[in-house]
Amino acid sequence: MINVDLPFELRNLVEVADLLGGPAKGWLTNSYDDAMAVYAQRPLVVADTVVIPAKDAWPLYQDCQACVCQAGRAFRVFERIAFYADREIKPDVPAVAHRRDNVPWTDEEAARLKRSDDRYDRKIAKVIEVSRAVGWHDGRYQVFLLTRHPAPDHRRLPAAIPHKAVGQESAFVQRQRYVSLHALETANTTSEL
């Protein structure tokens, strides 16, 4: 449970409970309160930023202010995403504004979301359209909608953080890696993280 964003997963369960109604809803809602009380007692985690490999993710962020990964991918609790591409951590470190898992990646879903009154739905529709235009295929994905400069909770590092290690398997991150925003803001190279 340490490596799972428990509040996000519990909110998903409550949404399912709302659909079920009846006794299941009451039971799950009460369980949610109990689980959150235990979660509130966890040790504080300083690593508030996930660094992801971003060969494809960085251009998508620049176009749509979003990050997309496979559906169901587990993450620890984090507030921000940093992008590692071109042997450096990019200077933009956006905050997560909205997260949605298991999104169907089809033209039909994009059209449906585009008609919604919900601004997050419309933003996800744009992400689907832009990514499909550059070759992403049907499937289901997890979407993180992110901030951009000059939003108050967006952070921009003084410069990109270079990764100077060389050799096979020397990439700074291959799946995901957690660091603190403070460490990113003070590092001159990835060896300091």
Solvent accessible surface area in square Angstrom, and as a share of the most:
residue,aa,sasa,rsa
1,M,162,0.72
2,I,148,0.75
3,N,86,0.44
4,V,42,0.24
5,D,20,0.10
6,L,24,0.12
7,P,22,0.14
8,F,11,0.05
9,E,65,0.29
10,L,18,0.09
11,R,121,0.44
12,N,50,0.26
13,L,87,0.43
14,V,38,0.22
15,E,110,0.49
16,V,73,0.42
17,A,0,0.00
18,D,79,0.41
19,L,156,0.78
20,L,113,0.56
21,G,23,0.22
22,G,59,0.57
23,P,125,0.79
24,A,39,0.30
25,K,87,0.37
26,G,36,0.35
27,W,170,0.60
28,L,33,0.17
29,T,52,0.31
30,N,99,0.51
31,S,39,0.25
32,Y,53,0.20
33,D,82,0.43
34,D,99,0.51
35,A,29,0.23
36,M,50,0.22
37,A,57,0.44
38,V,107,0.62
39,Y,30,0.11
40,A,75,0.58
41,Q,145,0.65
42,R,85,0.31
43,P,114,0.72
44,L,154,0.76
45,V,77,0.44
46,V,116,0.67
47,A,21,0.16
48,D,33,0.17
49,T,0,0.00
50,V,0,0.00
51,V,0,0.00
52,I,11,0.06
53,P,55,0.35
54,A,1,0.01
55,K,172,0.73
56,D,91,0.47
57,A,14,0.11
58,W,31,0.11
59,P,64,0.40
60,L,10,0.05
61,Y,9,0.03
62,Q,101,0.45
63,D,83,0.43
64,C,12,0.07
65,Q,38,0.17
66,A,0,0.00
67,C,6,0.03
68,V,13,0.08
69,C,15,0.09
70,Q,86,0.38
71,A,36,0.28
72,G,58,0.56
73,R,31,0.11
74,A,57,0.44
75,F,7,0.03
76,R,91,0.33
77,V,45,0.26
78,F,21,0.09
79,E,104,0.46
80,R,19,0.07
81,I,3,0.01
82,A,0,0.00
83,F,0,0.00
84,Y,17,0.07
85,A,10,0.08
86,D,115,0.60
87,R,104,0.38
88,E,46,0.21
89,I,0,0.00
90,K,17,0.07
91,P,38,0.24
92,D,18,0.09
93,V,0,0.00
94,P,0,0.00
95,A,9,0.07
96,V,43,0.25
97,A,55,0.43
98,H,45,0.20
99,R,29,0.11
100,R,66,0.24
101,D,39,0.20
102,N,79,0.40
103,V,4,0.02
104,P,37,0.23
105,W,0,0.00
106,T,35,0.20
107,D,86,0.45
108,E,129,0.58
109,E,23,0.10
110,A,3,0.02
111,A,44,0.34
112,R,128,0.47
113,L,2,0.01
114,K,113,0.48
115,R,177,0.64
116,S,28,0.18
117,D,142,0.74
118,D,62,0.32
119,R,131,0.48
120,Y,46,0.18
121,D,21,0.11
122,R,104,0.38
123,K,96,0.41
124,I,0,0.00
125,A,0,0.00
126,K,100,0.42
127,V,1,0.01
128,I,0,0.00
129,E,69,0.31
130,V,39,0.22
131,S,0,0.00
132,R,64,0.23
133,A,87,0.67
134,V,111,0.64
135,G,60,0.57
136,W,61,0.21
137,H,129,0.58
138,D,82,0.42
139,G,33,0.32
140,R,126,0.46
141,Y,29,0.11
142,Q,0,0.00
143,V,0,0.00
144,F,2,0.01
145,L,6,0.03
146,L,12,0.06
147,T,15,0.09
148,R,147,0.54
149,H,97,0.43
150,P,112,0.71
151,A,34,0.26
152,P,127,0.80
153,D,65,0.34
154,H,12,0.05
155,R,84,0.31
156,R,130,0.48
157,L,6,0.03
158,P,124,0.78
159,A,63,0.49
160,A,30,0.23
161,I,3,0.02
162,P,46,0.29
163,H,19,0.09
164,K,140,0.59
165,A,49,0.38
166,V,127,0.73
167,G,55,0.53
168,Q,171,0.76
169,E,135,0.61
170,S,25,0.16
171,A,45,0.35
172,F,11,0.04
173,V,8,0.05
174,Q,112,0.50
175,R,131,0.48
176,Q,42,0.19
177,R,97,0.35
178,Y,35,0.13
179,V,13,0.07
180,S,18,0.12
181,L,23,0.11
182,H,129,0.58
183,A,28,0.22
184,L,1,0.01
185,E,72,0.32
186,T,81,0.47
187,A,15,0.12
188,N,109,0.56
189,T,22,0.13
190,T,6,0.04
191,S,103,0.66
192,E,95,0.43
193,L,48,0.24
